């Protein structure tokens, strides 16, 4: 490893997860099983991917941990918050993502992970009905209680560092309001005034994490850290933030397949995406106000890859205004499927002389199996970023996220093209490792 300014990953890393459902318990169980040598962390970039450093005769392909100081799986300690009081073992069994034989070897460790009371507002997730909830009079009280939780957890478990990860449900859509969300002082005033319309519970978790010196990762499409007030806080506290919405199934396919259409200069009439899933995520998304939050995040991917203003002949047709192809996204709650999500994509393209063709993609995926390695990578890489002195929006983590954060106040556009995102990721790792960030994003 070259000499870098990144602080070493000494001591324990506390990963505090908001939500102890299917995603969280699959993530925790997988890490615990892997470190006992009983499972493989398949799908995790930090555990498997190799990056080229140097060129010509100096060229080498190295795992991340050989380029930068990464926290080891043995050093991770898990904690969580949830509206349901079941411990992580009970929650993993209830989720029915993993088989009992893959949970039981770490039963004792999972049973020891008991969720702290959640900072919860039923108006933000009407379909959830748990009683393991903090009794807070105001949003500011929520923040104070969560800060205390983080301090207590860190001390009790002897952690050197903490990362906070949101793996809970999608909240109802909160439109960005300039009066409240653009300046930190206004957001704090709204929290103290208990403005429940503009301050989502997730914002309280993010605020608490950043002020306690913990990076925060938003794994749902909620309006949380993607507001200027939070960027201001991240700058003040010198903490990294990442979000939003884990890029697991259909959007992963979209961000990887749309570049094929664009690179090959084929035309697009329309892209219809539909999903069925039956886990708690599906239940919450069955509520229209919660689905809208998800819809906004899922729709944003395609529009930044195939742009009508750059190629009007190819992407400027389809809808009533004749400005762009049709793009529809649907999610249907279907309990028999539980976590085994199914995504269908129907893509209507056209080629030479405008002749139509179709592409059909049917992805029978397992939502939590795809999300768990993303949770691990986002936590380890956010911890790395903090030790490297990187703060604010971590654009290099866009690879893992459906609707990557960007500074929309400056007209910046998110990068959604999977291969450009991968280049950003590799360059950041090279840079933090003291090597040249030598790949161009075209």
TATA-V600365 format. One record per residue. PHI is phi in whole degrees, -180 to 180 (none if undefined). D_LAST is the distance of its C-alpha to the last C-alpha in Angstrom with 1 decimal. Layout:
PHI:D_LAST
PHI:D_LAST
This chain:
none:28.9
-70:28.0
-73:29.6
-128:27.7
-91:28.8
-75:28.4
-66:31.9
-66:33.4
-89:33.6
-80:37.4
82:39.7
-83:39.3
-108:36.4
-86:37.7
-108:35.5
-103:37.1
-103:36.1
-86:36.9
101:38.3
-127:40.1
-99:39.4
-60:37.8
-64:34.4
-60:35.9
-73:38.7
-67:36.6
-61:34.3
-62:37.4
-60:39.3
-62:36.5
-65:36.1
-65:39.9
-68:40.3
-63:37.5
-74:39.1
-92:42.4
76:40.9
-106:41.7
-153:38.2
-116:34.7
-82:31.7
-63:29.7
98:26.4
-93:26.0
-65:22.9
-66:24.8
-96:27.7
-122:26.0
-68:22.3
-123:21.8
-114:19.0
-75:18.5
-125:19.5
77:20.1
-130:19.3
57:21.8
-68:25.3
-86:24.5
-68:22.1
-141:23.4
-110:22.5
-124:24.2
-65:24.9
-52:23.9
-67:27.5
-90:27.6
-104:24.7
-133:25.8
-75:29.2
-101:29.1
-66:32.1
-90:34.1
-59:35.2
-64:38.8
-92:38.3
-83:37.3
-123:40.0
-101:39.6
-139:41.0
-159:40.6
-120:41.8
-160:42.9
-74:45.2
-103:47.0
-81:49.0
-57:48.6
-71:47.4
-64:44.2
-67:46.3
-61:48.0
-67:44.7
-67:43.0
-66:46.0
-65:46.0
-66:42.3
56:43.1
-85:39.6
-100:40.8
-75:44.0
-56:46.9
-65:46.9
-96:43.4
-109:44.5
-58:48.0
-60:47.4
-116:45.8
-54:48.1
-60:49.7
-68:46.5
-68:45.3
-63:48.7
-76:48.4
-92:45.3
-106:47.1
-67:45.2
-74:46.0
-63:46.9
-84:43.9
-86:43.3
-136:43.4
-135:44.0
-58:45.0
-62:43.8
-90:40.2
-152:40.8
-61:44.0
-83:44.1
-95:44.4
-135:48.0
-112:48.3
-113:50.9
-89:49.2
-127:48.2
-70:48.6
-96:51.3
-113:49.4
-75:50.8
-135:47.7
-63:43.9
-67:44.6
-64:47.1
-58:44.4
-58:42.1
-62:45.1
-66:46.1
-68:42.6
-61:42.4
-64:45.8
-58:44.6
-65:41.7
-62:44.0
-63:46.7
-63:44.4
-62:42.9
-71:46.4
-61:48.0
-100:45.5
59:45.1
-84:41.3
-83:39.5
-144:36.5
-129:35.8
-126:32.7
-111:33.3
-122:31.6
-88:32.3
-127:32.9
-98:35.5
-69:35.7
-76:33.7
-82:35.5
-65:36.3
-70:33.7
-114:34.0
-66:32.4
-70:31.1
-114:34.0
-58:33.4
-66:37.0
-107:36.8
-97:33.2
-91:31.8
-129:34.0
-58:35.3
-60:38.8
-69:38.9
-65:37.6
-63:40.3
-63:42.9
-67:42.0
-66:42.3
-70:45.7
-84:46.8
56:45.9
-80:43.7
-77:43.0
-75:41.2
-99:38.3
-112:38.3
-78:37.4
-54:38.8
-60:35.3
-65:34.9
-67:38.1
-63:36.7
-64:33.5
-61:35.7
-63:38.1
-61:35.5
-63:33.7
-71:37.1
-95:38.3
74:35.4
-120:33.6
-59:29.9
-125:29.7
-122:27.6
-100:27.9
-93:27.8
-115:29.0
-84:27.6
-65:30.2
-76:29.8
-139:30.4
-100:28.1
-92:25.6
-132:27.9
-55:28.0
-61:31.5
-73:30.2
-65:27.3
-63:30.2
-65:32.2
-64:29.4
-70:29.1
-63:32.8
-90:33.3
58:30.2
-116:29.2
-78:26.0
-130:25.5
-144:23.4
169:23.4
-138:23.8
80:25.2
-55:24.8
-92:22.3
-106:24.8
-104:25.5
-63:24.6
-71:21.5
-61:20.2
-60:20.7
-63:19.1
-72:15.9
-97:15.7
-91:17.2
-56:15.7
-60:12.4
-64:14.9
-64:16.3
-66:13.1
-67:11.6
-86:15.2
56:15.7
-95:18.8
-93:20.5
-129:21.7
-89:25.2
-171:25.4
-137:24.7
-111:27.8
-120:27.8
-137:31.0
-134:32.2
-124:35.6
-153:36.4
-131:39.6
-82:39.1
-61:39.7
-61:36.2
-63:37.2
-62:40.5
-65:38.9
-73:36.3
-71:39.3
-83:40.1
-53:38.3
-65:37.5
-78:35.7
-61:33.9
-58:32.5
-60:30.7
-69:29.1
-60:28.4
-59:26.3
-69:24.2
-73:23.8
-74:23.1
-68:20.2
-62:17.8
-66:17.5
-64:17.4
-94:14.0
-103:12.4
-110:14.5
-108:15.1
-62:18.2
-71:17.6
-91:14.5
-131:16.3
-62:20.0
-65:21.4
-95:19.7
-125:19.7
-97:22.3
-132:25.4
134:27.4
-94:29.0
-61:32.0
-80:30.2
61:28.3
-105:25.1
-161:23.3
-58:23.9
-73:26.4
-142:25.2
-122:28.1
-130:28.4
-132:31.8
-129:33.3
-120:36.9
-78:39.2
-141:41.0
-52:43.1
-58:44.0
-79:40.4
50:40.3
-86:37.1
-84:36.2
-71:33.8
-126:33.0
-116:30.0
-114:30.1
-123:27.3
-112:28.1
-119:25.3
-98:26.4
-113:24.0
-140:24.8
-125:24.1
-42:25.5
62:27.9
81:27.4
-73:29.2
-79:28.8
-142:28.0
-133:27.9
-126:26.3
-121:28.3
-124:27.2
-123:30.0
-107:29.1
-92:32.3
-110:31.1
-118:32.8
-54:31.4
-73:32.7
-67:32.0
-82:28.2
-79:28.5
-56:30.5
-65:27.9
-65:25.5
-60:28.4
-61:28.9
-64:25.3
-63:24.9
-68:28.3
-66:27.8
-77:24.3
-70:25.7
-63:28.7
-61:26.6
-58:24.6
-63:28.0
-71:29.4
-89:26.4
78:27.3
-90:24.2
-139:25.3
80:24.3
-62:21.5
-97:19.8
-65:16.2
-68:15.6
-92:18.2
-55:16.3
-52:16.1
-95:19.9
-127:20.3
-72:20.6
-126:20.3
-59:18.4
-69:19.9
-160:18.4
-88:20.2
-69:21.1
-70:23.6
-105:21.0
75:19.2
-72:16.3
-111:14.8
-70:14.5
-92:11.5
-113:13.2
-70:10.8
-54:12.6
-77:10.1
-70:7.7
-63:11.2
-65:12.4
-63:10.0
-62:11.3
-63:14.7
-63:14.7
-63:13.7
-65:16.4
-64:18.9
-58:18.4
-60:18.8
-67:21.9
-85:23.2
84:23.2
-104:20.6
-77:17.5
-81:14.4
-105:12.7
-110:9.4
-87:6.1
-102:3.8
-89:0.0
